[in-house]
Amino acid sequence: MEPRDLLLGSFHAALAAADPLKIVPQHLPKPPKGRTLVVGAGKAAAAMALAVERNWPAGRPLDGLVITRYQHGLLTGRINVIEAAHPVPDESGEKAAQEIMRRARSLTPDDLLLVLVSGGGSALLSLPAEGISMGDLQSTTRELLKCGAPIQDMNTVRKHLSAIQGGRLAAACRAPVVALIISDVTGDDPTHIASGPCAPDPTRFRDALDILDRYEVKAPKAVAQRLARGAKGGIPETPKPGSRIFKRVENRVIATAQQSLQAAASYFIGHDIHPAVLGDSVTGEAREVAKVYGALAREVKQHGLPWQPPVALISGGETTVTVRGKGRGGRNAEFLLALAVDLAGAERIHALACDTDGIDGSEDNAGAMLAPDSLARAAKKRLDAVKLLADNDGYGFFSALGDLVVTGPTRTNVNDYRCILVM
């Protein structure tokens, strides 16, 4: 099998391991005495809602509302699917989040709140706190996306600007709460996934202020004032670990990056290629991570250390990109372009880097593929890889070569999938 086909096959194996239609049914709770309200947000929300509908016991009350990204919806029967903007929130998400809170508050102790959480929920489940406008939230989100802050820091800020995240959804209802979570963050901590609508929040207003200062984020006046007031004790903090609110709440992580990496590893074993899983929590600037992985790939190819080829170097996690140029390209395209420059056309080394949600950053591709002749083909098209990397234009580089990976929405999200194949 050609290296390109092997890489794509491994990516599809990773996606299959995070398919909500396969995963959700085995984790469904028992129906309550009363009714079940299903709510949620994320790129996997529509597929998760459909899985609930297909597997909920016949005749038991079920309705609800979930929010997913535009063009990620599915036809459902009893659970309404609303589409909204991501990664920058919009009024559609705000209106749906208001309705979710209204319905959650109507539940009784005999009912059940079933919450479907997945990556992307921080932007989609957007209900600005008192004194914060949607414009304020949009402006702050854009600044955070540009500054290179890791998702945990971004979500710390967002929790303190929200009326529904940081455990506030769970706090708003009297019914037992079960949250089924598909993790897109390193460490798989529910407090960071979709900004933890049903999870206790260990962070404080002061932490959010410090993050804005650290990354020199220019926040709107209303945002800065709210965080400063909260840091002085003028606004109640989010529900904290140990709060009695969470005695009736279960946060259950049902799919992770590690599970998908292991599925890809099994795929390679089936094709007589040794898989080396390098971790599911890789973070840092995409171009710097690429240098480290490039060095490892050369060591394998030149010296057979620490593994003899053929080897698949597999990793997950979420790198970051500090945007300084004006080009197009998500973190996976940036990683691969930096890897191309680092490897400089090294023979028998191929690579793929894709986001499992099917969207690399805010582009229309999942990621891209790198071949040993990528730089040579680029030179024939008068593409300067170094200049394009400086302009954060990984998308432009791989698009010109015809090497983008386009899947469309996968309706799941367990972060990025990277594989370097040394033959």
N, C-alpha and C positions, 0 to 999 in steps of 0.2 A: 504494500500500500504506500502511496506517495506521502511524504511528510505533511503536505497541506491537508490531505484527507485525514491523516491521523490526528492532527491538531484540531480540526473541526469536529471529528468524531468524539474526541475527549471533551470538548466544550459542550456538546449536546448531551453527553453522559452526565456532566456536572449539572446541566439544566434539569434533566429528568429527575435527579435526586432532590430537587427543590420544587417540584411541581405540586402546587396546592391541591389539585384534584386527586393526587395520589396520597398526599401527606395528611391533609386535614381530617378525613373521615375517622382515622384511628384515634384521634385526640378529642373527639366531640364529647362534651359532658352529657350526663343524663338530663332529660327534660325536667323542669321544675313542676311543682304543684300548679303554679299559675302559668303566665305566658313567658315566652322568650323573645327578647328584643336583641337583634343582631345589629351592631354598629361597627364601624371601623374605618381605617384610612391606610392608603399605601398603594404602591404599584401592583401588589398582588391582591388587593382588596376584592376586585370583581371575581377573580378565580376562586378565592377563598369563600366568598359568599355563595357562589354556584355550588361549591363542594358541600357547604352546609345544607343548602336546599335539597340536593340530590340524596343526602344521607340522613336527614332528620326524620325521626319516626312519623309514620303516617298518622294524620289526625291530631297531632300535637300543635298548639298555637305557635306560630313563628312569623315574625315580620321584622322589618328593619331598614337601615339606610347605611350605605358605605360610600366612601369617597375615593376615587382613583384618578389617575392622571388622564388628561385628554387623550383619546384614541386607545385607552386601555380597558374600556368598558366591555361587558358581556351581557347577553340577554338573560335576565333572571325573572323569576315569577313573583316571589313574596318579599324579597329584599331589594329595595330600590338602589340602583347604582347611579351616583352623581359623578360627573367628571369635572375636574378643576385643574388649575395650573400648577406646574412644578418645573424648576426648583423655586421660582419666586411665586408666592401665593397670590390668589385673586379673590374677588368677591363671591365667586361661585363656591369656593371652599369655605369661605366665611359663613355664607348663608346655610350651607349644609351642616357645618359645625354647630351653628345655633340650634338647628333642628335636632341634632343628635343630643345636645344638652337638654333640650326641652323634653324629649322623649325619655331620656335617662332619669330625669327628675320625677317622671310620672310612675315609675316602677314601685312595687311593694316588696316587702321581704319574702313573699311567696313566689316572686318572679325571678328571672335570670337575665343578667346583662352579659351577652356573649360578644366580646370585642375582638375584632380581626385586625391585627397590627402587622404592618410590614414596612420596609424601607420606603422613603418618600412621604411618609405620614406627617413628618414635621411641617412640611410646606402645605400639604393637602388639608390637614386638620387645623386650619388657621382661624382662631377666634381671638382677636386682639383683646388684651386686658383693658380695663377701664382707663380712659385717657390716652389710649394708643389707637391710632387710625390704621386702616389697611395700608394707606400710603406710607406711614411710618414703618410698618412691618416689612413692606416691600423694599423700601430703601435700605433698611438695616440688613435684610437678607442678601441683597445685591452686594453690599460692602463685605459681608462675611464670606460670600462665595469667592470674591476676588482676592482676599487677603491670605489664602492658604491655610486657614485654621482647620484643624481636624474636626470631624463631625461631632465629637463629644463636646468640644468647646462651643461650636455653633449652637448645639442644642441646649447647652447651659444658658446661653443668652435667650434663645427662643422660649424656653420654659418660663422665664421671668417676664416675658412680654405677652403671655398667653393666659386665657381664661379657661382652658380645657386641658392643656398638657401639664407635665410634671405632677401627675397623680390626681389632677383636679376632676377628670371625668369620673374616676372611681368614687371620689369624695362626694360627687353630686347625686349619687343614687343610693337608695336604701336596700336594693336587692343584692344578692351575691353576684360577684363579678368573676368571670373566667375570660382571660385574655389569651388567645392563641397567637403566637408571635413568630414571624419569619424574620430572622436576624440579618441585618445588613451592616452591622457594626462590629469592629474588632472587640473581642471579649464577650460578645453576646449578652451584655447586661441590659435587661428590659428598660432600665431608666434612660438609656440612650437611644433605644429603637423608637423612631417616630416621636421622640422627646417624651417617652414614657407616660402616656395618658392615664395608665392604670398602675403605675409603679411609684414607689416612694422616691423622693428626690433628695439626694444628699447634698446638693449644691445650694448656694444662697445668692441673694442679690449682690453681695460683695464680690462673689466669684464672677458673676456676669460683668460687673463693672471692670474688674481686673482684666478680663479677656478683651474687652473693647480697647482698653489702654494698651495691652500687650501687642495687639495687632494693628494699632493706630487706626481703628475703625471710626469713621466720622458718622456718628449716629444722629438722627433727628433730635431736636431739642426735647420733645415729649418723651422719647426713649431714655435719654440721659437723665432727665428729671425723675422719671419713674424708678429707674434703677438706683439713683442716689437716695431717693426717699425710702425705698425698700431697705437699702443698706443701713439706714439710720433707724429702722424699726417702724417706719410710718405705714408700711403695708405688710400684711401677714405673709409669712413665707409659705412656700409650697409644702404639702404634706410630707413629713420626714419619715425615715425608717423608724419603726417602732410605734408609729401611730396606730391607734385601734381601728382606724378606717380599713387598714389592710388585713385585718383578721378575717374578713369575708371576701378577700380578693386573692385570686390565683393568677400569676403570670407564668404561662407555660411556653417556653421556646420550643418550637416544633421543627424548625429547619435552620441549619447553620451552614456557613461556608465550609467548615471542616467536613461535614457530610458530603458536600459536593466535591471537594478535593479527593476524598477517599473513593468516590464513584469514578472519578477520572483516573485515579491510580489503578483501580480494578480494570478499567478499559485498557490501559497500557499493558498491564500484565497479560491480558488476553491476546495482545499482539506481540508478545515476547520482548517488550521493552521495559527496562527497570524504571519504576517511578520513584522519584525522590520528592516527597512532600516537604516543602521548606517552611510551611507555616501558613495559618489562616489569618494572621494578624499583622501583615506587613503594612507599615505606614511610612511616611516621610515624603519628601519631594520626589515626584515620579522620575525625574532625570537623574537624581542621585541614587535611587534604588536601582535604576537601570545599570549604572556603573558597577555596582556590587554584583548584580546578577551576570553582567557581562564578564567580569573577572572569573566568576565561578564556572561559567560555560567554557571559557578558554582553558581553564585548569582541567576540566573533564576531557575536552577534546585533545589537548596537547600531551597530558600526562596520565590520563585515565584515573585521576584522583578528584574526589574521593570515590568515584564510581567509574567503571568502564562503560564506554558507549556500547549500544545505544541507551541513552538516559533521557527521561522526561523530567525536567525541573519544574515542579508545580507549586504554585503559591496563590494565596488569596489575600484579602484585606483591602485597604483603600488608601492609595497614595493621594497626594495633594499636588496642586499646581498653583504656584504664585504667578498670577497673570501679569506679565509685563509687556507682551506684544499685542498685536491686533489680529492675529491669525485665528483660525478655527481649530478646535481640537480638544477632546476630553483628556482625562488623565491617562487612559490606556494608549491612545495615539501618541501622547507625549512620551510615555514610557518606551514605546517601541521605536520612536524616532531617535530618542537618546540612546537606546540599545543599538540601533543601526550605526550611529556615529561611533559608539564605543567599540563595536565588533569590527567595523571597517571592512565588511565583506568577507568575514571569516567563513571558510567553506564548511558545509555540512552542519550548519547551525540554523535552525528555523525557529520561529516564535509566533505566538498568538497572545494577544491581551484583549479581553473583552469584559464589559460589565454584564452581569447576569440578568439585568433588567432589560437588556437590548438597546440601551441608550447610553453612549459614552459622553458623560457630561450633559450637555444640552443639544447634542447633535442627533442625526438620524441613523447613526450606525452604532452597533454594539461595541465595536473596536476595530482591530485591523490585524493583518498578518505580515510577518517579516520573513524574507527569504535571503539566502546568501548573495543573490544577485540584485537585491533591491537597490543598493547604492549605484550599481553600474547602470541599471535601467533608468534610475532617476537622472544620472549624469547625461544620458542620451536625450532626456527631455529638458535639459538645462535647469534642473532643480538642484538647489544648493541645500543639502540637508542641514548643515550647521546654521545657515541663516534662517531657515524655516523653523528650526528648533528655538532659536533666539526670539522668533516672532510667535511662539506658541502655536505653530501651524502644522501640527501632526496630521490633522484631517486633510489639509491641502496636499501634503506629501503622499499619503497613502491613497487618496482619491485619484490623484493623477496616475498612479501606478495600477489602479484597478484592484487594490488589495484591501479595501474596507470590508469588514464583516457586517452584513446587514441581515438582521433577523426579524425586525419589527418588534413590537412589544412582546415580551415573553410572559408577562403577568406573574413574575416572581422576582425576587431580589435577595441574593445572598452575597452581595458585594462583587468584587472583581475576580476574574479568573485569568491567571497568567500561566503560560507554559512555554518553556524553552526546550526544544527538542534537539539534542546533540546526537547525531547519527554516526 
